[in-house]
Amino acid sequence: MSAIDTPPGLGLAVLLPHGTFAARRGPRRLAEIGLRVTVALGAVAIGLAVRRPEAQQASMCFVLALTMIALGCLGVAVRRAQVTIASDGVSWGWGRWTVRMDRDRIVKVELFDDAIALRPRRGSTWFLSRRDWDRFETMRRTASSVGLPSVEHARRAPLAARLQSYGRVLDALVVFAMATGLLITIIAAGL
């Protein structure tokens, strides 16, 4: 059997990592706390709403509690994703469930002081922000050392790039889910 006979995905043609990076510890912890709080408050709200299904707001409390739990799950899922930077491309995701930008798709990797922009031939630019990723300086060095076509800029990323990083929006969404979960629990308790 030769390498050509090996089916795809069995290990010979996978992304060879030069660096794997995780979300920063603080935002990861916020997402985990958010999930615990939304699940606990959601369970209480659902329990209270189910006791009085005929109440006018019972169905609203039930649906909104499930929505807040889903937002808590989203926060944890995104914060547990990892970025892998290698000579043959960049991937974002969880283990084998990743989204990948192959080297031949990457036109340019722009290295800013606070972000990395991966510009593809077609499609959307990926922005990796300092505020979202742990060991960001190592991430920058890895992106420039693996042989991807990179350009260094001694300045901050443009405003458009900073707006596309998801960190602050995701953290605000998690805090919103916890606050809304508390409000829904209070409403459900008054049914």
Residue pairs with C-beta under 8 A, 6 or more apart in sequence:
3 12
6 12
6 13
9 96
15 84
15 86
15 88
15 89
15 91
15 100
16 86
16 87
16 88
17 84
17 85
17 86
18 85
18 86
18 87
18 142
18 145
18 146
19 84
19 85
19 86
19 138
19 139
19 142
19 146
20 82
20 83
20 84
20 85
21 82
21 83
21 84
21 85
21 133
21 134
21 135
21 138
21 139
22 28
22 80
22 82
22 133
22 134
23 78
23 79
23 80
23 81
23 132
23 133
23 134
24 131
24 132
24 133
24 134
25 134
27 79
27 132
27 167
27 170
27 171
28 79
28 80
30 75
30 171
30 174
30 175
31 72
31 75
31 76
31 78
31 79
31 170
31 171
31 174
32 76
32 79
33 178
34 71
34 72
34 75
34 76
34 174
34 175
34 177
34 178
35 72
35 73
35 75
35 76
36 72
37 72
37 178
37 181
38 68
38 69
38 71
38 72
38 177
38 178
38 181
39 69
39 72
41 65
41 68
41 178
41 181
41 182
41 184
41 185
42 65
42 66
42 68
42 69
42 181
42 184
43 65
44 185
44 188
45 61
45 62
45 64
45 65
45 181
45 184
45 185
45 187
45 188
46 61
46 62
46 65
46 66
46 188
48 61
48 185
48 188
48 189
48 191
49 55
49 57
49 58
49 59
49 61
49 62
49 65
49 188
49 191
50 58
50 62
51 191
52 58
52 191
53 59
55 191
57 187
57 188
57 191
58 188
58 191
60 187
61 184
61 187
61 188
61 191
64 180
64 184
65 181
65 184
65 185
65 188
68 177
68 178
68 180
68 181
68 184
69 181
71 173
71 174
71 176
71 177
72 174
72 177
72 178
74 170
74 173
75 170
75 171
75 173
75 174
75 177
77 94
78 166
78 170
79 170
80 94
81 92
81 93
81 94
82 92
82 93
82 94
83 90
83 91
83 92
83 128
83 133
83 139
84 90
84 91
84 92
84 98
85 139
85 142
85 143
85 146
85 148
86 146
87 103
87 146
87 147
87 148
88 102
88 103
89 100
89 101
89 102
89 103
89 105
89 106
90 100
90 101
90 106
90 118
90 126
90 143
90 148
91 98
91 99
91 100
91 101
92 98
92 99
92 100
92 126
93 99
101 118
101 120
101 126
103 148
105 120
105 121
105 122
105 123
106 118
106 119
106 120
106 121
106 148
106 149
107 119
107 120
107 121
107 149
108 117
108 119
108 149
108 150
108 151
109 116
109 117
109 118
109 119
109 143
109 144
109 148
109 149
109 150
109 151
110 116
110 117
110 119
110 150
110 151
110 153
110 157
111 140
111 143
111 144
111 150
111 151
111 152
111 153
112 153
112 155
112 156
112 157
112 161
113 130
113 153
113 154
113 155
113 156
113 157
114 129
114 130
114 131
114 156
114 157
114 162
115 127
115 128
115 129
115 130
115 156
115 157
115 161
115 162
115 165
116 127
116 128
116 139
116 140
116 143
117 125
117 126
117 127
117 157
117 161
118 125
118 126
118 127
118 128
119 125
120 126
125 161
125 164
127 157
127 161
127 162
127 164
127 165
128 139
128 165
129 157
129 162
129 165
129 167
130 136
131 165
131 167
131 168
132 165
132 166
132 167
133 139
143 150
144 150
144 152
156 162
